[in-house]
């Protein structure tokens, strides 16, 4: 485009990056020069547009299909994305209809789909009148969840829980922070709520760097669930801990802030750079190693290893609405094999009597309980230690 990019044009490109080029949304955003040219508010709006389309894609595509006599041709895939953006604005972001329709028609024109302008206009105008009623009749949880995930969760947790999980994914994730200390003081200053597990929760939105305590390294961003595993080691003062697959470093920071001598290992140079930047802001002493945990070993056996293994990320869909559109059942099978090998490597790093904590952000049993059962079946020299509710501040239910 010769003119300066708009938030909607950037969102359109990012939707294509995720849905057709199969790129993770965060990576696509980071590598988008146009995104970085936008003012801060426009960047936030662009990301919200994309996240809403991805979060509600099943509903949106069903609404569009109901308005078309036949599906759009593959060469008009971009028109489908333009319609998706328009519907997201009309029905889920409450953009005034004239603005949602007019900007969508303009984008179709600027992208060279002049012959489709009438179709874009007609579909969106129709949905501006009928759309709200149609949305109320949709089964949102089911429509926005791929069949394989719905079946996996229903089989594992029961259909009622599967539906509750899918419904939770329709809401934007809050901003969760882990505090170094003085929780009550920072709760007030950051205008958040302290969860029973110790995490400080704020509503999503706003620039992180402008929040109190950011430059002083008082806190770091970390989802509430992600903050639980590191706490299971108990007292870490002076203990040696290896943190495997450590980037972006939330758990690394927890371990170091608790007084552990931490070696953080990650094979991705790009991700490790993010970890280093985070740790430097927090002014925490951490040794970092760029290496594959399958082959790397510490100079001597250690007493604690934290393995946050690569996984399908299906437990973080609310935070990452691109996941259902990127991952497939074969990814779970492939990652399960990686996890099994990483678990064996982690055990090799431990001295007798040491503690291994294994965690993933997956809801798939193949990446959690089944991996542990497989360890025992293979005769690994480990015992299971159950997690007590008071260790993490959560009620058993």
N, C-alpha and C positions, 0 to 999 in steps of 0.2 A: 504494500500500500504506500502511495506517495504521501498521503496525509498522515498526521499523527494518529496512532492507534487509539481506539476507544475501548472502554472496559468491556463492551459487548463483543467487539471484534476479537479481543484477546481471549475472552471466555469461549468464543466459537472455536478458536484454534486449539485451546486446551481440551475441549470436549473431544475433538478429533484425535488429539494426542493419546487420550486415555482409551476411547472406545474403538478406534481403528488402528492406531499405532501401538496400542497396548503398553503405554508408558505409565508408571506411577505418577499420580497427580503432583506430588511434591517435587519430583524430579523435573517434570514438565514445566512447572512454575519456575523452578530455579534456573532452568536453561532457556527461559523465554525472554529475549531482549525487550520485546514489546511490553511484557508485564512490568519490567523494571523501569520503563519509561513513564509509566502511569503515576500520577500523584497518589499519595497514600490511601485516600478514601476510595479512589477508583480501583486501586489494587484489591482492596478489601471487598468492594462490590463485585469485581470480576470473579474472585475466588468464591464468593457466596453464590453467584450465578451457577458456576460450574458444579459446586457441591450440591446445590439444590437439584440440578438436572440429574446428577448421578444418584442422589439419594432417592429420587422419585421417578426414576427412569421407566419402571414398569407401568406406573400409572400414566405418565406423560405419553408414552408410546401407544398405550391402549386408547387414550383420548384422541390422539392424532389419527390412528387407524380407523376409528369410528367416523371420522370426518372425510375420509378418502374413499373413492370408489375402487381404487386399486393401489397397492403399495408404490411408493416412489421408485424409479429406476435406480440401480446402483450408482450411475453417474451423477445422480442428484442427492447423494448422501449428505452433502453439505446443506441442502435445503431441509432435510430431516433435522439436522442439528439446529438450523435457524428456527424451525418450528418448535423444537424442544426448548430452546432459550425463551421463545415467546410465551409458551405455555407455562413454563416455570415462573416467569414474571407475573403473568396474569392470575394464576390460580394458587401459587404458593408463596409468592413474595409481595402480593398485593400491589403491584405496580399499576398505576392508572391505565385503563385499557387503551386509551389513545396513544400513550407513550409506548406501551409494549407492542402494539400493532405497528405503529408508524416506524419505530426503530427496526423492527424485524423486516419490514418491507424494504427499508433503506439498505439494510445489510445484504439482503438478497440482490438488490440492484448493484451494490458496490462489489459484490463477489462474482458478478457476471451472470447471474440467474435472472435476467430481465423477464424471460418468458414465464418464470414461476412467481413473479410478484403478485399476480392476481390470486394464485392458489394460497400463498402465504397469508394474504390479506383476508381471504374468505374463511380459511380455517380458523384463524385467530379471532376474527370478528364473531364467528359462530360460537366459539368457546368462551368469548367474553360474555355472551348471553346465557349459554347453556352449561358452561363448564363447572360452576360451583355445585349445581345439582348433580351432575354426573360424578364429580369427585366424592360427594357424600354417599353415593351408591357403590363405590369401589371398595374392594377388600385390599386396603393399602399394604398391610403387612405381607400378604401373600404375593401381590403383584410385584412388589419391589424386591422380592427375595428369589434368587435363582433356584430352580427345582432341586438341584443337588444339595444345596445348603439346607433348604427346607426339610428335605428328606433326612439328611444327616442329623439335624437338630431334633426333629420329631422322633426319630429312632432312639436318640441318645437321652433326651430330656423329657420326651412326651410333647404332644402337640400344643398343649396350653402354654408350656414354657417356651417352646419354639416361637409361638405367636408373640409372647411377651418380649422375647429377644428381638424379633423382627420389628416390633412396634417401637422399641427403644431406639433402634437404628434410624428412625425417621426424625429424631430430634438432633439438633446441633449439639456437639459435645461442649461441656463447660471448660473453663480454664482451671486446671489443677496445678497447685504449686506445692513443692516440698520445702519446708523452712529449716534453716540450720538450727535455730533456737528462738527463744522468746516468742512463742507462738501467739499468746494473747495480744501482745503489743502489735505484732504484724498483722494479726487478724483485723484489728481496728484500722490500722493504717491502710491496708489493702482492701478494706471493705468486703471481706470474704466471710465464709462460714467454715469453721473447723469441723471436719468430719470425724467420726469416732476413731477412724484409723490414723488420724494425725495429719492428713492432707488438708491444705487450705483450698477451698473451692470458690471461684469467682464466676460470674457470667462470662460467656465468650465475648470477644471483641476488644478493641483498643490496642494500642501499640505497646508491646512488652517493655521496650527500652525506656518508656516514659513512666512506668510504674515505680513507686517508692521501693528502694532496696535493690533495684536491678544492678546498678553500677557498683554497688557495694558487695555484691555476691551474697546477699542475705537469703536468697531463694533460687530455685530453678524449676522449670516447667517439667512436670512428671505426672502422668495420669495416676489417679488414686490406686488402681489395681497394680500398676507397675511399681509402686512404692512399697508393696508388701513383701516381696521375696527377700530383699536385703535385710529386713528386720528379723528374719527367722534365725540368723546366726547368733542372736543374743549379743552379749558384750564383745565388742570387737577391738577394744583398746590394745594396741600393740600387736595384734594378730596379723598374720600374713595371708592375704586373700588374692586369688587370681580371678579376675572378672573376664570371662570369655564372651566373644561376640558383643563387646562392651558398648560400642557406639550406639546412640549419641551421647551416652554418659550419665544418665540420671542415676542409675544404680551405682556406677562408679563413684559419683559424688556422695551418695549416701554412705558408702563403705568408708571413704576417706574422711568424711565429716564425723563419722563415729570413731575415728582413731585408728582404723586399720592401715596396714602398709599394703597398698593396692598396686597390682600389676594389671593393667587393662590391655586386653588383646583383641584386635579386630583385623581382618584381612583386607578390608576396604580402605584404601588410602583416603578417599574422599570423606568417608564417614569418620575415620580416625581424626582427620583435621577438624571436623566439627566437635568431636569429643575434646580435643586439646583446647580449642577456643573456649568451650564451656568451662573446662576445669581451670583455665587461666583466669577467666572472669571471677570464678569462685575462690581463686587463690588457695587451691587445695593441692597437697603433694601427692602426685600419682605418677608411676612409671608407665609409659605407654609402649606397646610393641605392635608393629605392623606385621602380622603373620597369620597363617592359617592354623586355627586351633587343632586341626586334625593332625598336623605334623609338628607343631611347636610344643616344646616342653620347658617348664621352669628348670633352673639349674639344680634344684633339689625338690623333693616332695613337699607340698605345703599342707597346712591344716584346714584350709577352706577354699572351695571353688564355687563360684556362681556361674551357671551356664544358662544364659538367656538365649535360647537357640533360635536360629532362623525358622520361620514358620509361615503358615498361610495367612496369618494376621486376621482370621475371621472373628476374633474377639475384640477387634478394634475398628469395626466397620463404622461406628458412629463418628469416630475421629477421622477415619479414612474411607469415605463413601465410594472410592474407586475400587476397593478390594473385590466386591462381588463381580465386577466387570473385568477383572484381571486374572482371577484365580479359578482353577478348575479342579475336579477330583484328582486328576493325575498329578497336580502340584502337591496335594496332600501326601500322596504315595511317595513322590520323589523326596519331599522334605522329611518325611518320616525316616527314610533311610539315612539322610544326613544327620538327623537328630540322634539316631541310634549310634552312629559312628562317633559323634561328638560326645555322647555320654560315656562311651568307652574311653575316649581320650581324656575326659575330665577325671574319670576314676584313676587313670594312670598317673595323674598329677598329684593325687592325694597321698598323704602319709597315713599309716594305720591310725584309726580313731578319728580321722578327719571328717569334715562335713561337706557334702555336695548338695547344693540347692539347684534344682532343675526347674525352669519355668519357660512358658511360651505365652504368646497372646493369641492363641488359637482356641476355638471352641470344639475342635474336632478331637474325638477320643484317640484317634490314631497318633496324634501329636502330644498327648498328655498321658493319661493313665495306661494306655496300651504300651507306650514306650517303657514305662517303669515295670510293668508286668513282664515285658520281653527281657529286660535286664535280669530279673529274678529267674526267669525260665532258662536263660543262658548261663546261670550260675555265677553272676558277677558277685564279687566279695563285698556286698553292701547289705545293710538292713534299712528298712523303711522306718522313718520317725514321723508319726502323725503330727499334724499342725494343730496346736491348741488355739481356740478362738481368742483367748486373751493375749496371745502373742501378736496379733494383728489388730486388736481392738474392734473386732467384728463379732456380732452375735452369730451363733451357729447357723441359724436359718439364712 
